[in-house]
């Protein structure tokens, strides 16, 4: 029997597919509403930046999640990638 490979998921993919797309929000709107620059949001969505506590707090408040939800999610993803 062949072992299955774990599916690799990124924070940017989760943010886009589970939060931004279902709510039909543009990056511009998210930037205005959260006071997070468009360049930072794009970097997060393209996995070119890591989540920090300040941005996590802003996104978590906007999406109604616990304060460090996105920061902890980033940490969890990073720990699984190292395995």
Phi, psi and omega in degrees: 000136182273131178287138179276144178277140177295146179282129180269121181240141179251160177299318179300319179295316179296314180302316181290308188284331184258343184235303187288307183297311180300330180269359177055048180257140173272161177296322178299315180295316179299319178298313179296316184289331184254350184061036173251131184298150178300321182296323177292315179299316179296320178297319177296314181295331180263012178057038178252003178214156177260150177290136172246172187294324181294313180293319177303316180298317179295314180293320180298317178297315181298316184268002177073035180252170177297155192311314183252026182307308184288326176296314179293325177296316177301316180298317179296316179298314180299321181291327178285329179293327181286344182293000000 
